[in-house]
Amino acid sequence: MTSGRQVTRVAYDSQIFAQQQFGGISRYFCELAKCVAQASGFDSRVVAPLHRNQHLLDSKDLNRGVLFNPAGRVAGKLMRMANQLISPWQLRDYAPDILHETYYLESNRIGVDCPRVVTVFDMINERLEPETSDRDKLTRAKRASVARADSVICISEHTRRDLIDLLGVPEAKTHVVHLGFTLTALPAAERQAETRRPFLLYVGKRDGYKNFDTLLAAFASSARLRADFSLLAFGGGGFSEKEHLRIAELGLKSGEVVQTGGQDDVLSALYRDARCFVYPSMYEGFGIPPLEAMSFGCPVVSSNTSSIPEVVGDAAITVDPGDVEAMRDAIERAAFDEGVRHDLVSRGATRIRQFSWANCAEETMKIYRSLL
């Protein structure tokens, strides 16, 4: 801490805010920076001269930069170059005591001399594609960021173990800080009954390790589920030609599997109305959607792999994500057994109390203090 200063200044760099218009990582840093700014003895600022992020736009007190929506790769590259030129001047003017890098940067172009923190969100790239990871730009940048950081935050114990095992990071340098979650219910006056068929809910991207294909197979194999429910996929874009072919191959009819999108108010209503939420991912660094579902009283069925059990605890039915029959049986229990449903809802309401942005910020500020 600078001599005589009563307030610890924490700066967050521009990286993620120039990459994401919306997204979990940029939301994490906005929520963290807001909590830090409100804490006694702390001040925070996002140093992003140009950004494209809606979360940051909605948090005007955190940033003095300009919203810029680049069209195309060239404009995006120009925005990043402008940030690289201007950010060091703004950082020196702010004179932070701590710099928290918001993503992974291979070269050191920040321009201030103070302790650094970086957050590692997952090791998917290194764990799932080990034969290419050492040659991959993302892995090289992650290695460089972790190497120059004074402290490394991991969002789950599973991510921390993977980081230590795969990149050889000293354990003493790492800390586990769980995420919070932000999704508010619709105002009572806006809650309108939906006319859609009762549904099971899936949220997010669907390709690769997200394992949507196994969920499709589990749903298709259950006459009971298909008779009473649709499978609704929120987000992730419209179904691809490959997905349409797979849906037809499984014998699913039009209307049995549907896709939709929207903002948080739409997702909130879907969590509230879904018969159950299914999270079949094969690997996650943390996994916020199950907590969101629990906060709306929606029973959860999830994978039993990576960090997911660490997040859901005993408040979800967990299954092997590669076992179609086990997934089908778990979904049927969550959908049809009222005793199981009541128990999951009750456990979920208890579980979510452990995860908040206030808790996340307080644990993070302990790490900041330890570096001063």
C-alpha positions as CSV (number, residue, x, y, z in Angstrom):
1,M,0.0,0.0,0.0
2,T,1.3,3.5,-0.8
3,S,2.7,5.2,2.2
4,G,0.2,7.4,4.0
5,R,-2.8,6.2,1.9
6,Q,-5.8,5.1,3.8
7,V,-7.6,3.4,0.9
8,T,-6.3,0.3,-1.1
9,R,-6.9,0.9,-4.8
10,V,-7.6,-2.2,-6.9
11,A,-7.5,-1.9,-10.7
12,Y,-9.1,-4.4,-13.2
13,D,-7.7,-4.3,-16.7
14,S,-9.5,-4.0,-20.0
15,Q,-9.1,-7.5,-21.4
16,I,-12.4,-9.3,-20.8
17,F,-14.4,-6.1,-21.3
18,A,-13.0,-5.7,-24.9
19,Q,-13.9,-9.4,-25.6
20,Q,-17.4,-9.9,-24.2
21,Q,-20.6,-8.0,-24.7
22,F,-22.2,-10.2,-22.2
23,G,-20.7,-13.2,-20.4
24,G,-20.0,-14.9,-17.1
25,I,-16.4,-13.7,-16.7
26,S,-17.2,-10.0,-17.3
27,R,-20.2,-10.3,-15.0
28,Y,-17.9,-11.8,-12.3
29,F,-15.5,-8.9,-12.5
30,C,-18.2,-6.3,-12.5
31,E,-19.8,-7.8,-9.4
32,L,-16.4,-8.2,-7.7
33,A,-15.4,-4.6,-8.5
34,K,-18.7,-3.2,-7.2
35,C,-18.4,-5.1,-3.9
36,V,-14.8,-4.0,-3.5
37,A,-15.6,-0.4,-4.2
38,Q,-18.3,-0.5,-1.5
39,A,-16.0,-2.1,1.1
40,S,-14.4,-0.1,3.9
41,G,-10.8,0.8,3.1
42,F,-11.0,-0.1,-0.6
43,D,-11.5,1.6,-3.9
44,S,-11.8,-0.1,-7.3
45,R,-11.7,0.9,-11.0
46,V,-12.0,-0.9,-14.3
47,V,-9.4,0.6,-16.6
48,A,-10.9,0.0,-20.0
49,P,-10.6,3.1,-22.2
50,L,-12.7,1.3,-24.9
51,H,-15.0,-1.6,-24.1
52,R,-18.0,-3.5,-25.6
53,N,-19.4,-4.9,-22.4
54,Q,-23.0,-4.3,-21.3
55,H,-22.4,-5.3,-17.6
56,L,-19.7,-2.6,-17.4
57,L,-22.0,0.0,-19.1
58,D,-24.6,-0.7,-16.4
59,S,-21.9,-0.1,-13.7
60,K,-20.9,3.4,-14.7
61,D,-19.2,4.3,-11.5
62,L,-16.6,1.6,-12.1
63,N,-15.2,2.8,-15.4
64,R,-14.6,6.1,-17.2
65,G,-14.2,4.5,-20.6
66,V,-16.3,4.6,-23.8
67,L,-18.7,1.9,-25.1
68,F,-17.5,0.7,-28.5
69,N,-19.2,-2.0,-30.5
70,P,-16.7,-3.1,-33.1
71,A,-18.0,-4.6,-36.3
72,G,-15.6,-7.2,-37.6
73,R,-12.1,-8.4,-36.6
74,V,-10.2,-5.4,-37.7
75,A,-12.3,-3.0,-35.6
76,G,-11.9,-5.4,-32.6
77,K,-8.1,-5.4,-33.1
78,L,-8.0,-1.6,-33.3
79,M,-10.0,-1.4,-30.0
80,R,-7.5,-3.7,-28.3
81,M,-4.6,-1.7,-29.7
82,A,-6.1,1.5,-28.4
83,N,-6.5,0.0,-24.9
84,Q,-2.9,-1.2,-24.9
85,L,-1.8,2.4,-25.7
86,I,-4.1,4.3,-23.4
87,S,-4.5,1.9,-20.4
88,P,-0.9,2.3,-19.0
89,W,-1.4,6.1,-18.8
90,Q,-4.8,5.7,-17.0
91,L,-3.3,3.0,-14.7
92,R,-0.4,5.2,-13.7
93,D,-2.8,8.1,-13.1
94,Y,-4.9,5.8,-10.8
95,A,-1.8,4.4,-9.1
96,P,-3.3,1.0,-8.0
97,D,-2.0,-1.0,-5.1
98,I,-3.3,-4.2,-6.7
99,L,-3.8,-5.1,-10.3
100,H,-6.2,-7.9,-11.0
101,E,-5.9,-9.1,-14.6
102,T,-9.3,-10.0,-16.1
103,Y,-8.1,-12.6,-18.5
104,Y,-4.8,-14.2,-19.8
105,L,-2.2,-12.0,-21.5
106,E,1.0,-13.5,-22.8
107,S,3.0,-10.2,-22.9
108,N,3.5,-7.9,-20.0
109,R,2.2,-4.5,-21.2
110,I,0.4,-3.1,-18.2
111,G,2.9,-0.3,-17.2
112,V,2.5,-0.3,-13.4
113,D,4.6,-1.9,-10.7
114,C,2.3,-3.4,-8.0
115,P,1.2,-6.9,-6.9
116,R,-0.8,-8.8,-9.4
117,V,-3.7,-11.2,-9.2
118,V,-5.2,-13.4,-11.9
119,T,-8.2,-15.7,-11.8
120,V,-8.2,-19.1,-13.5
121,F,-11.7,-20.2,-14.4
122,D,-11.1,-23.7,-15.8
123,M,-8.5,-25.9,-17.4
124,I,-10.8,-27.2,-20.2
125,N,-8.4,-26.4,-22.9
126,E,-5.5,-28.2,-21.2
127,R,-7.5,-31.1,-19.8
128,L,-9.6,-32.0,-22.9
129,E,-7.0,-31.2,-25.6
130,P,-3.6,-32.0,-24.0
131,E,-1.9,-32.9,-27.2
132,T,-2.4,-29.4,-28.6
133,S,-2.5,-27.2,-25.5
134,D,1.2,-26.4,-25.3
135,R,1.0,-25.0,-28.8
136,D,-2.3,-23.1,-28.2
137,K,-2.3,-19.4,-27.8
138,L,-4.7,-19.5,-24.9
139,T,-2.6,-21.9,-22.9
140,R,0.6,-19.9,-23.6
141,A,-1.1,-16.7,-22.4
142,K,-2.5,-18.6,-19.3
143,R,1.0,-19.8,-18.4
144,A,2.4,-16.3,-18.7
145,S,-0.3,-14.7,-16.6
146,V,-0.1,-17.3,-13.9
147,A,3.7,-17.1,-13.8
148,R,3.9,-13.3,-13.3
149,A,0.9,-13.2,-10.8
150,D,1.7,-12.9,-7.1
151,S,-1.5,-14.8,-6.3
152,V,-3.7,-17.0,-8.4
153,I,-7.4,-17.3,-7.7
154,C,-9.2,-20.5,-8.8
155,I,-13.0,-20.6,-8.8
156,S,-13.2,-24.2,-7.5
157,E,-10.9,-26.7,-5.8
158,H,-11.2,-28.9,-8.8
159,T,-9.8,-26.1,-11.0
160,R,-7.0,-25.5,-8.5
161,R,-6.0,-29.2,-8.6
162,D,-6.0,-29.2,-12.4
163,L,-4.0,-26.0,-12.5
164,I,-1.3,-27.4,-10.2
165,D,-1.2,-30.8,-12.0
166,L,-1.2,-29.5,-15.6
167,L,0.8,-26.3,-15.3
168,G,3.0,-27.1,-12.3
169,V,1.9,-24.0,-10.4
170,P,3.1,-23.9,-6.7
171,E,0.2,-24.8,-4.4
172,A,1.1,-22.0,-2.0
173,K,0.5,-19.5,-4.8
174,T,-3.1,-20.6,-5.4
175,H,-6.4,-19.8,-3.6
176,V,-9.9,-21.1,-4.0
177,V,-12.7,-18.5,-4.1
178,H,-16.1,-19.7,-5.2
179,L,-18.3,-17.5,-7.4
180,G,-21.6,-15.9,-6.6
181,F,-24.5,-15.7,-8.9
182,T,-26.8,-12.9,-10.1
183,L,-30.2,-13.6,-11.5
184,T,-33.3,-11.9,-10.1
185,A,-36.9,-13.0,-10.3
186,L,-39.4,-11.1,-12.5
187,P,-41.4,-8.5,-10.7
188,A,-44.7,-10.0,-9.6
189,A,-46.7,-7.7,-11.9
190,E,-44.8,-9.1,-15.0
191,R,-45.3,-12.7,-14.2
192,Q,-47.6,-14.1,-16.9
193,A,-48.7,-17.6,-17.4
194,E,-47.0,-19.3,-20.3
195,T,-49.0,-21.2,-22.8
196,R,-46.1,-23.6,-23.8
197,R,-46.2,-27.2,-23.0
198,P,-44.6,-28.3,-19.6
199,F,-40.8,-28.6,-20.2
200,L,-37.5,-29.8,-18.9
201,L,-34.8,-27.0,-19.1
202,Y,-31.3,-26.9,-20.5
203,V,-29.2,-23.7,-20.5
204,G,-26.2,-22.6,-22.5
205,K,-24.0,-23.9,-25.3
206,R,-24.5,-27.4,-26.4
207,D,-21.5,-28.6,-28.3
208,G,-18.6,-30.8,-27.2
209,Y,-18.1,-31.3,-23.5
210,K,-21.4,-29.6,-22.8
211,N,-22.9,-33.0,-23.6
212,F,-26.3,-32.0,-24.9
213,D,-26.3,-35.0,-27.1
214,T,-26.4,-37.4,-24.1
215,L,-29.3,-35.4,-22.7
216,L,-31.1,-35.7,-26.1
217,A,-30.6,-39.5,-26.0
218,A,-31.8,-39.8,-22.4
219,F,-35.0,-37.8,-23.2
220,A,-35.7,-39.7,-26.4
221,S,-35.4,-43.0,-24.5
222,S,-38.2,-42.1,-22.0
223,A,-41.8,-42.5,-23.2
224,R,-43.0,-41.0,-19.9
225,L,-40.9,-37.8,-20.3
226,R,-41.9,-37.4,-24.0
227,A,-45.5,-37.9,-23.2
228,D,-45.6,-35.1,-20.6
229,F,-42.8,-32.7,-21.4
230,S,-40.8,-30.9,-24.1
231,L,-37.1,-30.5,-23.8
232,L,-36.3,-26.7,-24.0
233,A,-32.8,-25.5,-24.7
234,F,-32.2,-21.8,-23.7
235,G,-29.4,-19.9,-25.3
236,G,-26.6,-21.3,-27.4
237,G,-28.1,-20.2,-30.7
238,G,-30.5,-22.1,-32.9
239,F,-30.1,-25.8,-33.6
240,S,-27.5,-26.6,-36.2
241,E,-28.1,-28.8,-39.1
242,K,-26.2,-31.6,-37.3
243,E,-28.4,-31.2,-34.2
244,H,-31.6,-31.3,-36.4
245,L,-30.3,-34.5,-37.9
246,R,-29.5,-36.0,-34.5
247,I,-33.0,-35.1,-33.2
248,A,-34.6,-36.8,-36.2
249,E,-32.3,-39.8,-35.8
250,L,-33.5,-40.3,-32.2
251,G,-37.1,-40.3,-33.4
252,L,-38.0,-37.0,-31.7
253,K,-40.9,-35.1,-33.3
254,S,-41.3,-31.4,-34.0
255,G,-42.1,-29.6,-30.8
256,E,-40.6,-32.2,-28.5
257,V,-37.2,-30.4,-28.5
258,V,-37.3,-26.6,-28.8
259,Q,-34.7,-23.8,-28.6
260,T,-35.3,-20.2,-27.4
261,G,-33.2,-17.3,-26.1
262,G,-33.5,-13.9,-24.4
263,Q,-32.3,-11.8,-21.5
264,D,-32.2,-12.6,-17.8
265,D,-36.0,-11.9,-17.3
266,V,-36.8,-14.7,-19.8
267,L,-34.4,-17.1,-18.2
268,S,-35.7,-16.3,-14.7
269,A,-39.2,-17.2,-15.9
270,L,-38.0,-20.5,-17.4
271,Y,-36.2,-21.6,-14.2
272,R,-39.4,-20.8,-12.3
273,D,-41.6,-22.7,-14.6
274,A,-39.4,-25.7,-15.6
275,R,-40.3,-29.1,-14.2
276,C,-36.5,-29.7,-13.6
277,F,-33.2,-28.3,-14.8
278,V,-30.6,-30.7,-16.4
279,Y,-26.9,-29.9,-16.4
280,P,-25.1,-32.8,-18.2
281,S,-21.7,-31.1,-18.8
282,M,-18.7,-33.3,-18.7
283,Y,-16.4,-30.6,-17.4
284,E,-16.9,-27.2,-15.7
285,G,-14.6,-24.9,-13.8
286,F,-17.5,-24.0,-11.6
287,G,-21.0,-24.0,-13.0
288,I,-23.4,-21.2,-12.1
289,P,-26.7,-22.4,-13.8
290,P,-27.5,-25.1,-11.2
291,L,-27.4,-22.4,-8.5
292,E,-29.6,-20.1,-10.6
293,A,-32.1,-23.0,-10.9
294,M,-32.0,-23.7,-7.2
295,S,-32.7,-20.0,-6.5
296,F,-36.0,-20.4,-8.3
297,G,-37.1,-23.6,-6.6
298,C,-36.3,-25.7,-9.7
299,P,-35.1,-29.3,-9.0
300,V,-31.6,-30.0,-10.5
301,V,-30.1,-33.1,-12.2
302,S,-26.4,-32.7,-12.9
303,S,-23.2,-34.5,-13.9
304,N,-21.1,-36.0,-11.1
305,T,-17.8,-34.8,-12.7
306,S,-15.2,-32.0,-12.4
307,S,-16.2,-29.1,-10.1
308,I,-20.0,-29.7,-10.4
309,P,-20.4,-31.8,-7.2
310,E,-18.4,-29.2,-5.3
311,V,-21.0,-26.6,-6.4
312,V,-24.3,-28.6,-6.1
313,G,-23.4,-30.5,-3.0
314,D,-26.3,-32.7,-1.9
315,A,-28.9,-30.4,-3.5
316,A,-29.0,-32.2,-6.9
317,I,-29.3,-35.7,-8.3
318,T,-25.9,-36.3,-9.8
319,V,-25.1,-38.9,-12.5
320,D,-22.4,-40.1,-14.8
321,P,-22.6,-37.8,-17.8
322,G,-21.9,-40.6,-20.2
323,D,-24.6,-42.9,-18.9
324,V,-27.8,-42.4,-20.9
325,E,-29.9,-44.7,-18.8
326,A,-28.8,-43.2,-15.5
327,M,-29.5,-39.7,-16.8
328,R,-33.0,-40.8,-18.0
329,D,-33.8,-42.4,-14.6
330,A,-32.6,-39.3,-12.7
331,I,-34.6,-36.9,-14.8
332,E,-37.7,-39.1,-14.4
333,R,-37.2,-39.1,-10.6
334,A,-36.9,-35.3,-10.6
335,A,-39.9,-34.9,-12.9
336,F,-42.4,-37.4,-11.4
337,D,-41.5,-38.2,-7.8
338,E,-43.0,-35.5,-5.6
339,G,-41.0,-36.5,-2.5
340,V,-37.8,-36.3,-4.4
341,R,-38.8,-32.9,-5.9
342,H,-39.7,-31.5,-2.5
343,D,-36.4,-32.6,-1.1
344,L,-34.3,-31.2,-3.9
345,V,-36.1,-27.8,-3.7
346,S,-35.5,-27.7,0.1
347,R,-31.8,-28.7,-0.2
348,G,-31.4,-26.2,-3.1
349,A,-32.7,-23.3,-1.0
350,T,-30.2,-24.1,1.7
351,R,-27.3,-24.7,-0.7
352,I,-27.5,-21.3,-2.5
353,R,-26.8,-19.5,0.8
354,Q,-23.2,-20.5,0.5
355,F,-22.7,-18.6,-2.7
356,S,-22.9,-14.8,-3.1
357,W,-20.9,-12.0,-4.7
358,A,-20.5,-10.5,-1.2
359,N,-18.8,-13.7,0.0
360,C,-16.7,-13.9,-3.2
361,A,-15.5,-10.3,-2.7
362,E,-14.7,-10.7,0.9
363,E,-12.5,-13.8,0.3
364,T,-10.9,-12.0,-2.6
365,M,-10.1,-8.9,-0.5
366,K,-8.4,-11.2,2.0
367,I,-6.0,-12.2,-0.8
368,Y,-5.5,-8.5,-1.8
369,R,-4.7,-7.7,1.9
370,S,-2.2,-10.5,2.1
371,L,-0.2,-9.0,-0.8
372,L,0.2,-5.6,0.8
